[in-house]
Amino acid sequence: MRAPERERLIVDEAIRFFAEHGFEGQTRELAKRMGIAHSVIYRHFPSKEALIERVYQEVYLSRWSQDWSPLIRDRGLPLQVRLTRFYLDYVARVFEYNWVRIFVFSGMKSFGIAGRYLDLVRQEIIEPAAIELRHELKLPGIEISPLTGRETEMFWGLHGRIFYLAIRKFIYATPVPSDIEQTVRDAIDLFLDGARLALPRMLEHSEADVKL
């Protein structure tokens, strides 16, 4: 087997291995599972951390769509349409056994995968969506009133609600709705209905606090 093919097999098996055992799993056990010498792994990856970084690239960055951030910012569409299209595509790409389990395991170790990925979500989805909500509701822009933590937390709440469906399915192995698409649409509709009422009051209070 040529080196690129062997490296590909190591990465594919490492993804399955870490999804099942978490990052406590040892590369020696991974090699045993593959039926290769432990040293073979280190011919391709200088350390366990380097292998985990490759897993991050394969599992997370390869599934991140470059269309998502422009979609959230596309003011030619109602925000409800943008959020719905994004989350339906997001669910289709990331609601997968290996993706969800590696994400959860990484949050319990210091390899930084979960934190780096959530920074990407915050920068490209959460904060832009909060800005777009202000625009849709004809509220002051961030050049007049800076984005608040309460606003971004609202969108993290929506994101977490949708992602928790994957947690229920792949971590807790409990039932989830059969119609995920409708569940996502319901979550977005309910979120926006509440945000239209809550956000203007939230910004009024923030401005009042600044004046005090």
ROMI-900559 format. One record per residue: x, y, z of N, C-alpha, C in turn; residue number from 1; residue in one letter; chain. Coordinates in Angstrom, 2 decimals. Last residue first. Example, Ala and Ser with C-alpha at 12.3 -4.5 7.8 and 13.67 -1.06 7.14 Angstrom:
! residues 2
REC   n.east  n.north     n.up  ca.east  ca.north    ca.up   c.east  c.north     c.up  num  residu  chaine
REC    12.85    -2.25     7.08    13.67     -1.06     7.14    12.90     0.03     7.87    2       S       A
REC    13.19    -5.69     7.80    12.30     -4.50     7.80    13.20    -3.30     7.80    1       A       A
***
This chain:
! residues 212
REC   n.east  n.north     n.up  ca.east  ca.north    ca.up   c.east  c.north     c.up  num  residu  chaine
REC   -27.36    55.73    32.59   -27.18     55.79    34.04   -25.71    55.78    34.42  212       L       A
REC   -26.86    55.24    29.90   -27.12     56.61    30.33   -26.94    56.76    31.84  211       K       A
REC   -26.60    52.44    29.93   -25.46     53.26    29.54   -25.65    54.70    30.02  210       V       A
REC   -29.18    51.69    30.69   -28.07     51.37    31.58   -26.86    52.22    31.25  209       D       A
REC   -30.57    52.50    28.44   -30.86     53.14    29.71   -29.72    52.90    30.70  208       A       A
REC   -29.57    50.74    26.55   -29.32     52.16    26.38   -29.56    52.91    27.70  207       E       A
REC   -30.61    48.37    27.60   -29.16     48.54    27.47   -28.80    50.00    27.35  206       S       A
REC   -33.35    48.79    27.37   -32.76     48.66    28.71   -31.25    48.86    28.66  205       H       A
REC   -33.54    48.83    24.59   -33.94     50.00    25.37   -33.31    49.96    26.76  204       E       A
REC   -32.78    46.24    23.98   -31.91     47.34    23.59   -32.26    48.62    24.33  203       L       A
REC   -34.95    44.84    25.05   -33.60     44.55    25.50   -32.65    45.70    25.19  202       M       A
REC   -37.08    45.76    23.56   -37.04     46.06    24.99   -35.62    45.87    25.53  201       R       A
REC   -36.37    44.68    21.03   -36.49     46.13    21.22   -36.43    46.53    22.69  200       P       A
REC   -36.31    41.80    21.70   -35.10     42.56    21.36   -35.27    44.07    21.50  199       L       A
REC   -38.89    40.73    22.25   -37.91     40.90    23.31   -36.77    41.84    22.95  198       A       A
REC   -40.43    40.61    19.90   -40.96     41.29    21.08   -39.85    41.65    22.07  197       L       A
REC   -38.78    39.24    18.18   -39.40     40.49    17.71   -39.98    41.30    18.88  196       R       A
REC   -38.19    36.94    19.61   -37.15     37.96    19.45   -37.74    39.29    19.01  195       A       A
REC   -40.52    35.37    19.38   -40.11     35.91    20.68   -39.13    37.05    20.56  194       G       A
REC   -40.45    34.86    16.63   -41.63     35.47    17.24   -41.28    36.10    18.58  193       D       A
REC   -37.97    33.59    16.40   -38.17     34.91    15.80   -39.40    35.61    16.36  192       L       A
REC   -38.47    31.16    17.82   -37.38     32.07    18.20   -37.64    33.48    17.67  191       F       A
REC   -40.56    30.03    16.37   -40.77     30.41    17.76   -39.71    31.40    18.24  190       L       A
REC   -39.22    29.60    13.90   -40.43     30.44    13.98   -40.65    30.93    15.40  189       D       A
REC   -37.17    27.85    14.69   -36.84     29.16    14.13   -38.05    30.10    14.22  188       I       A
REC   -38.62    25.62    15.56   -37.68     26.28    16.46   -37.36    27.69    15.99  187       A       A
REC   -40.01    24.89    13.23   -40.75     25.34    14.42   -39.84    26.12    15.36  186       D       A
REC   -37.87    24.07    11.61   -38.70     25.22    11.20   -39.47    25.78    12.40  185       R       A
REC   -37.01    21.84    13.09   -36.12     22.98    12.88   -36.92    24.22    12.51  184       V       A
REC   -39.28    20.23    12.84   -38.82     20.63    14.17   -37.90    21.84    14.09  183       T       A
REC   -39.31    19.77    10.13   -40.38     20.56    10.72   -40.00    21.05    12.11  182       Q       A
REC   -36.94    18.22     9.92   -37.10     19.48     9.19   -38.18    20.35     9.80  181       E       A
REC   -37.43    15.94    11.40   -36.45     16.90    11.89   -36.62    18.25    11.20  180       I       A
REC   -39.71    13.94    12.05   -39.65     15.02    11.07   -38.73    16.12    11.59  179       D       A
REC   -39.39    12.38    14.28   -39.15     11.77    12.96   -39.03    12.82    11.87  178       S       A
REC   -37.64    13.61    17.13   -38.79     13.66    16.21   -38.44    13.05    14.85  177       P       A
REC   -35.78    11.04    18.86   -35.92     12.42    18.38   -37.08    12.44    17.40  176       V       A
REC   -35.07     8.90    21.66   -35.81      9.23    20.44   -35.79    10.72    20.14  175       P       A
REC   -31.61     8.52    22.70   -33.03      8.65    22.99   -33.77     9.12    21.74  174       T       A
REC   -28.82     8.42    22.96   -29.55      7.34    22.28   -31.02     7.33    22.67  173       A       A
REC   -27.17    10.35    23.92   -28.07      9.72    24.87   -28.86     8.56    24.28  172       Y       A
REC   -25.67    10.79    21.52   -25.02     10.67    22.82   -25.91     9.92    23.80  171       I       A
REC   -27.31    10.86    19.28   -26.02     10.19    19.17   -25.27    10.05    20.49  170       F       A
REC   -29.82    12.09    20.05   -29.76     10.91    19.18   -28.44    10.15    19.31  169       K       A
REC   -29.25    14.25    21.71   -30.21     13.22    22.14   -30.05    11.93    21.34  168       R       A
REC   -27.52    15.64    20.04   -27.04     15.11    21.31   -27.97    14.00    21.79  167       I       A
REC   -29.26    16.40    18.00   -28.16     15.48    17.69   -27.59    14.86    18.96  166       A       A
REC   -30.86    18.15    19.44   -31.48     16.99    18.79   -30.42    15.94    18.47  165       L       A
REC   -29.14    20.17    20.10   -29.47     19.20    21.14   -30.22    18.00    20.57  164       Y       A
REC   -29.08    21.87    17.92   -28.00     20.89    18.06   -28.33    19.83    19.12  163       F       A
REC   -31.36    23.43    18.48   -31.34     22.57    17.30   -30.27    21.49    17.44  162       I       A
REC   -30.59    24.70    20.85   -31.84     23.93    20.79   -31.84    22.96    19.63  161       R       A
REC   -28.26    26.03    20.11   -28.20     24.91    21.05   -29.45    24.06    21.02  160       G       A
REC   -29.31    27.99    18.43   -28.34     27.02    17.92   -28.29    25.78    18.81  159       H       A
REC   -30.91    29.42    20.25   -31.50     28.78    19.09   -30.58    27.68    18.56  158       L       A
REC   -28.88    30.26    22.03   -30.01     29.46    22.51   -30.70    28.73    21.37  157       G       A
REC   -27.33    31.82    20.43   -26.74     30.57    20.94   -27.84    29.66    21.46  156       W       A
REC   -29.14    33.91    20.17   -28.89     33.05    19.01   -28.17    31.76    19.41  155       F       A
REC   -29.04    34.97    22.76   -30.32     34.56    22.18   -30.10    33.59    21.02  154       M       A
REC   -26.39    35.70    22.95   -26.86     34.56    23.74   -28.21    34.07    23.25  153       E       A
REC   -26.31    37.96    21.40   -25.66     36.75    20.88   -26.12    35.51    21.65  152       T       A
REC   -27.79    39.62    23.16   -28.25     39.34    21.80   -27.62    38.07    21.24  151       E       A
REC   -26.23    39.72    25.45   -27.59     39.17    25.53   -28.13    38.81    24.14  150       R       A
REC   -23.96    41.01    24.63   -23.88     39.59    24.94   -25.25    38.95    25.02  149       G       A
REC   -24.66    43.31    21.92   -24.57     42.92    23.32   -24.47    41.41    23.48  148       T       A
REC   -23.17    45.50    19.59   -23.83     44.23    19.83   -23.61    43.81    21.28  147       L       A
REC   -23.39    49.06    20.14   -22.64     47.82    19.95   -23.48    46.57    20.27  146       P       A
REC   -25.10    51.36    18.37   -25.20     50.64    19.64   -24.52    49.29    19.48  145       S       A
REC   -24.04    52.34    15.99   -24.71     53.25    16.94   -24.75    52.63    18.33  144       I       A
REC   -23.01    50.24    14.69   -22.19     51.45    14.69   -22.77    52.49    15.65  143       E       A
REC   -24.99    48.36    14.76   -23.92     48.22    15.76   -22.98    49.42    15.76  142       I       A
REC   -28.15    50.14    14.29   -27.05     49.26    13.90   -25.95    49.25    14.94  141       G       A
REC   -31.40    50.16    15.82   -30.10     50.79    15.58   -29.02    49.78    15.24  140       P       A
REC   -33.90    48.29    13.92   -33.32     48.77    15.17   -31.95    49.37    14.89  139       L       A
REC   -35.45    46.89    12.06   -35.24     48.34    11.93   -34.79    48.97    13.25  138       K       A
REC   -35.53    44.23    12.06   -36.49     44.88    12.95   -36.34    46.41    12.95  137       L       A
REC   -33.42    43.69    10.37   -34.77     43.30     9.97   -35.83    44.00    10.80  136       E       A
REC   -31.26    44.61    11.89   -31.59     45.26    10.62   -33.02    44.94    10.22  135       H       A
REC   -31.29    42.80    14.05   -31.49     44.23    14.28   -31.94    44.93    12.99  134       R       A
REC   -30.73    40.49    12.59   -32.00     40.61    13.29   -32.30    42.07    13.60  133       L       A
REC   -28.13    40.94    11.74   -29.21     40.90    10.74   -30.58    41.01    11.39  132       E       A
REC   -26.75    40.70    14.14   -26.74     41.99    13.43   -27.89    42.05    12.43  131       I       A
REC   -27.21    38.01    14.63   -27.70     39.01    15.59   -27.74    40.40    14.95  130       A       A
REC   -25.87    36.88    12.46   -27.32     36.72    12.57   -27.92    37.72    13.54  129       A       A
REC   -23.16    37.56    13.07   -23.84     38.12    11.89   -25.36    38.00    11.96  128       P       A
REC   -22.92    35.99    15.50   -22.85     37.46    15.52   -23.46    38.08    14.26  127       E       A
REC   -23.40    33.29    14.44   -24.11     33.87    15.59   -24.10    35.39    15.55  126       I       A
REC   -21.68    32.88    12.05   -23.13     32.66    12.11   -23.81    33.46    13.21  125       I       A
REC   -18.99    33.51    12.24   -19.59     33.42    10.91   -21.11    33.29    10.92  124       E       A
REC   -18.30    33.63    14.97   -17.87     34.68    14.06   -18.66    34.69    12.75  123       Q       A
REC   -19.49    31.28    16.07   -19.79     32.61    16.61   -19.48    33.71    15.58  122       R       A
REC   -18.32    29.24    14.54   -19.78     29.43    14.53   -20.14    30.83    15.01  121       V       A
REC   -15.65    29.61    15.32   -16.03     29.75    13.91   -17.54    30.00    13.79  120       L       A
REC   -15.84    29.01    18.01   -15.40     30.35    17.62   -15.79    30.63    16.17  119       D       A
REC   -16.52    26.33    17.79   -17.54     27.26    18.28   -17.14    28.71    18.01  118       L       A
REC   -14.06    25.31    16.93   -15.23     25.21    16.06   -16.31    26.21    16.49  117       Y       A
REC   -12.45    25.82    19.12   -12.13     26.42    17.82   -13.34    26.40    16.90  116       R       A
REC   -13.74    24.26    21.09   -13.61     25.71    21.24   -13.33    26.40    19.92  115       G       A
REC   -13.48    21.65    20.06   -14.80     22.23    20.28   -14.72    23.75    20.36  114       A       A
REC   -10.63    21.36    19.97   -11.46     21.23    18.78   -12.79    21.93    18.96  113       I       A
REC    -8.89    21.39    22.15    -9.35     22.65    21.59   -10.26    22.56    20.39  112       G       A
REC    -7.79    19.48    23.76    -7.27     19.58    22.40    -7.83    20.78    21.65  111       F       A
REC    -8.42    18.79    26.38    -7.80     20.09    26.12    -7.26    20.24    24.71  110       S       A
REC   -11.74    17.39    26.77   -10.29     17.31    26.76    -9.73    18.66    26.31  109       K       A
REC   -14.39    17.73    26.46   -13.96     17.26    27.78   -12.45    17.08    27.86  108       M       A
REC   -14.83    18.40    23.86   -15.16     19.40    24.86   -14.70    19.02    26.25  107       G       A
REC   -14.34    16.06    22.55   -13.31     17.09    22.50   -13.56    18.19    23.53  106       S       A
REC   -16.73    14.67    22.93   -15.52     14.20    23.59   -14.45    15.30    23.63  105       F       A
REC   -18.39    16.23    21.23   -18.65     16.15    22.67   -17.41    15.69    23.43  104       V       A
REC   -17.15    15.82    18.72   -17.36     17.17    19.24   -17.55    17.14    20.76  103       F       A
REC   -17.35    13.07    18.45   -16.03     13.68    18.56   -16.14    15.08    19.13  102       I       A
REC   -20.17    12.88    18.27   -19.45     12.25    19.39   -18.05    12.83    19.55  101       R       A
REC   -20.78    14.29    15.89   -21.36     14.69    17.18   -20.55    14.12    18.34  100       V       A
REC   -19.29    12.95    13.87   -19.18     14.39    14.08   -19.61    14.75    15.50   99       W       A
REC   -20.13    10.25    14.00   -18.75     10.61    14.28   -18.61    12.08    14.63   98       N       A
REC   -23.02    10.51    13.42   -22.47      9.86    14.61   -21.07    10.35    14.94   97       Y       A
REC   -24.44    13.60    12.43   -23.81     12.35    12.05   -23.03    11.82    13.24   96       E       A
REC   -25.37    16.33    11.53   -26.07     15.37    12.37   -25.62    13.97    11.95   95       F       A
REC   -24.08    17.93     9.64   -23.38     17.61    10.89   -24.12    16.63    11.80   94       V       A
REC   -25.60    18.25     7.25   -24.16     18.03     7.19   -23.56    17.50     8.49   93       R       A
REC   -28.25    18.66     7.95   -27.94     17.62     6.97   -26.45    17.28     6.96   92       A       A
REC   -27.99    20.87     9.66   -28.44     19.57    10.19   -28.06    18.45     9.24   91       V       A
REC   -27.26    22.78     7.74   -26.38     22.46     8.86   -26.72    21.09     9.44   90       Y       A
REC   -29.55    22.93     6.17   -28.30     22.44     5.57   -27.32    22.02     6.66   89       D       A
REC   -31.29    23.94     8.07   -31.62     22.68     7.40   -30.37    22.09     6.75   88       L       A
REC   -30.01    26.33     8.78   -30.10     25.25     9.75   -30.51    23.92     9.12   87       Y       A
REC   -30.15    27.87     6.34   -28.88     27.53     6.99   -29.03    26.31     7.88   86       F       A
REC   -32.89    28.04     5.85   -32.02     27.39     4.87   -30.70    26.98     5.51   85       R       A
REC   -33.66    29.44     8.19   -34.21     28.11     7.89   -33.32    27.38     6.90   84       T       A
REC   -32.28    31.85     7.99   -32.02     30.96     9.11   -32.51    29.55     8.83   83       L       A
REC   -33.45    32.85     5.59   -32.01     32.62     5.71   -31.69    31.63     6.82   82       R       A
REC   -36.16    33.08     6.26   -35.76     32.20     5.16   -34.28    31.86     5.28   81       V       A
REC   -35.97    34.96     8.33   -36.56     33.64     8.58   -36.16    32.64     7.50   80       Q       A
REC   -35.02    37.21     7.01   -34.15     36.50     7.95   -34.67    35.11     8.25   79       L       A
REC   -35.73    37.37     3.51   -36.15     37.55     4.90   -35.25    36.71     5.83   78       P       A
REC   -33.11    38.35     1.22   -34.05     37.33     1.71   -34.49    37.69     3.13   77       L       A
REC   -31.28    40.25     0.74   -32.30     40.09    -0.28   -33.34    39.07     0.10   76       G       A
REC   -29.31    40.16     2.58   -30.50     40.94     2.93   -31.55    40.96     1.82   75       R       A
REC   -27.31    37.78     3.59   -28.01     38.13     2.35   -29.33    38.85     2.64   74       D       A
REC   -25.96    36.74     5.73   -25.83     38.17     5.49   -26.63    38.66     4.28   73       R       A
REC   -26.38    34.01     5.58   -26.87     34.72     6.76   -26.89    36.22     6.52   72       I       A
REC   -24.97    33.51     3.16   -26.41     33.32     3.25   -27.00    34.10     4.42   71       L       A
REC   -22.28    33.95     3.86   -22.95     34.86     2.92   -24.46    34.73     2.95   70       P       A
REC   -22.07    31.66     5.66   -21.93     33.04     6.14   -22.54    34.05     5.16   69       S       A
REC   -22.52    29.39     3.92   -23.35     29.69     5.08   -23.27    31.15     5.51   68       W       A
REC   -20.79    28.74     1.89   -22.02     29.46     1.52   -22.80    29.95     2.74   67       D       A
REC   -18.82    27.16     2.79   -18.46     28.57     2.59   -19.68    29.41     2.18   66       Q       A
REC   -19.62    24.76     5.19   -19.92     25.31     3.87   -19.55    26.79     3.81   65       S       A
REC   -17.82    22.30     6.74   -18.24     23.70     6.86   -18.44    24.27     5.47   64       W       A
REC   -16.71    19.89     6.41   -18.16     19.95     6.35   -18.71    21.36     6.51   63       R       A
REC   -14.04    20.27     6.77   -14.47     19.77     5.46   -15.98    19.83     5.30   62       S       A
REC   -13.88    21.00     9.44   -13.69     22.02     8.41   -14.16    21.55     7.05   61       L       A
REC   -14.60    18.42    10.73   -15.27     19.70    10.95   -15.10    20.68     9.79   60       Y       A
REC   -13.23    16.13     9.82   -14.60     16.01    10.34   -15.32    17.35    10.37   59       V       A
REC   -10.70    17.00     8.86   -11.55     16.10     8.08   -13.01    16.16     8.52   58       E       A
REC    -9.65    18.65    10.85    -9.75     19.13     9.48   -10.76    18.30     8.69   57       Q       A
REC    -9.75    16.87    13.04   -10.51     18.14    13.06   -10.71    18.67    11.65   56       Y       A
REC    -7.94    14.97    12.16    -9.33     14.57    12.37   -10.21    15.82    12.37   55       V       A
REC    -5.64    16.49    12.29    -6.10     16.02    10.98    -7.56    15.58    11.06   54       R       A
REC    -5.48    16.80    15.05    -5.65     17.99    14.21    -6.15    17.59    12.82   53       E       A
REC    -5.00    14.16    15.76    -6.26     14.77    16.16    -6.52    16.04    15.34   52       I       A
REC    -2.41    13.91    14.76    -3.48     13.06    14.22    -4.85    13.66    14.55   51       L       A
REC    -1.11    15.73    16.39    -1.13     15.96    14.95    -2.21    15.13    14.27   50       A       A
REC    -1.42    14.48    18.87    -2.04     15.78    18.65    -2.14    16.10    17.15   49       E       A
REC     0.20    12.29    18.58    -1.24     12.07    18.68    -1.98    13.38    18.40   48       K       A
REC     2.74    13.04    16.11     2.22     12.95    17.48     0.73    12.65    17.43   47       S       A
REC     3.42    12.92    13.43     4.50     12.98    14.43     4.03    12.84    15.87   46       P       A
REC     2.10    10.69    11.18     1.73     11.77    12.09     2.74    11.80    13.24   45       F       A
REC     3.39     8.73     9.70     2.52      9.67     9.00     2.16    10.88     9.85   44       H       A
REC     4.82     7.30    11.46     5.49      7.64    10.20     4.69     8.71     9.45   43       R       A
REC     3.05     6.75    13.45     3.95      7.88    13.65     4.86     8.15    12.46   42       Y       A
REC     1.77     4.47    12.49     1.00      5.71    12.67     1.93     6.91    12.73   41       I       A
REC     3.85     2.63    12.64     3.35      3.03    11.33     2.56     4.34    11.42   40       V       A
REC     4.30     1.98    15.28     5.21      2.92    14.65     4.72     3.42    13.30   39       S       A
REC     2.46    -0.04    15.77     2.24      1.28    16.34     3.08     2.34    15.64   38       H       A
REC     1.63    -2.02    12.91     2.54     -1.68    13.99     2.27    -0.25    14.47   37       A       A
REC    -1.84    -2.99    12.41    -0.55     -2.46    11.94     0.34    -2.19    13.16   36       I       A
REC    -4.53    -3.52    12.85    -3.64     -4.61    12.48    -2.32    -4.14    11.91   35       G       A
REC    -6.28    -1.69    13.79    -6.04     -1.68    12.34    -5.17    -2.84    11.89   34       M       A
REC    -6.12    -2.19    16.49    -7.42     -2.34    15.83    -7.25    -2.42    14.31   33       R       A
REC    -3.50    -1.43    16.93    -3.90     -2.83    17.13    -5.20    -3.11    16.41   32       K       A
REC    -3.70     1.32    16.49    -2.86      0.50    15.62    -3.25    -0.97    15.71   31       A       A
REC    -5.39     2.01    18.63    -5.81      2.27    17.25    -5.02     1.40    16.29   30       L       A
REC    -3.76     1.37    20.76    -4.98      0.59    20.56    -5.53     0.79    19.15   29       E       A
REC    -1.85     3.34    20.37    -1.43      1.93    20.35    -2.64     1.02    20.12   28       R       A
REC    -3.24     5.67    20.76    -2.87      5.32    19.38    -2.38     3.89    19.28   27       T       A
REC    -5.96     5.38    23.07    -4.54      5.43    22.78    -4.25     5.02    21.34   26       Q       A
REC    -8.65     7.41    24.12    -8.19      6.25    23.37    -6.75     6.42    22.92   25       G       A
REC    -9.31     9.83    25.02    -8.56      9.00    25.95    -8.03     7.77    25.24   24       E       A
REC   -10.95    10.94    23.18    -9.52     11.18    23.00    -8.67    10.54    24.08   23       F       A
REC   -13.44     8.36    22.49   -12.99      9.66    22.94   -11.49     9.79    22.78   22       G       A
REC   -14.37     6.01    21.43   -13.64      5.95    22.69   -13.24     7.31    23.25   21       H       A
REC   -15.82     6.58    19.06   -16.27      5.52    19.97   -15.66     5.64    21.35   20       E       A
REC   -14.42     8.63    17.85   -15.86      8.79    18.04   -16.40     7.77    19.04   19       A       A
REC   -11.91     7.51    17.65   -12.11      8.59    18.61   -13.60     8.84    18.85   18       F       A
REC   -12.49     5.55    15.62   -11.94      5.17    16.93   -12.20     6.25    17.98   17       F       A
REC   -13.33     7.02    13.39   -14.26      6.06    14.02   -13.81     5.72    15.44   16       R       A
REC   -10.96     8.49    13.00   -12.25      9.17    13.18   -13.23     8.24    13.88   15       I       A
REC    -9.11     6.47    12.56    -8.97      7.32    13.75   -10.28     8.05    14.02   14       A       A
REC    -9.90     5.48    10.10   -10.09      4.63    11.27    -9.97     5.43    12.56   13       E       A
REC    -9.23     7.68     8.49   -10.61      7.18     8.51   -10.86     6.33     9.76   12       D       A
REC    -6.45     7.86     9.00    -7.35      8.97     9.34    -8.78     8.46     9.46   11       V       A
REC    -5.55     5.40     7.98    -5.30      5.75     9.39    -6.27     6.84     9.83   10       I       A
REC    -6.26     5.61     5.29    -6.87      4.58     6.12    -6.71     4.89     7.60    9       L       A
REC    -4.59     7.73     4.51    -6.04      7.87     4.40    -6.74     6.85     5.29    8       R       A
REC    -2.09     6.52     4.83    -2.45      7.67     5.66    -3.96     7.88     5.67    7       E       A
REC    -2.24     4.58     2.82    -2.13      4.16     4.23    -2.52     5.30     5.16    6       R       A
REC    -2.31     6.23     0.59    -3.44      5.35     0.86    -3.44     4.88     2.30    5       E       A
REC     0.21     7.52     0.74    -1.04      8.31     0.82    -2.26     7.45     1.13    4       P       A
REC     2.00     5.18     0.55     1.90      6.01     1.76     0.61     6.85     1.81    3       A       A
REC     0.57     2.18    -0.88     1.34      3.40    -0.93     1.04     4.30     0.26    2       R       A
REC     0.85    -1.20     0.00     0.00      0.00     0.00     0.88     1.25     0.00    1       M       A
***
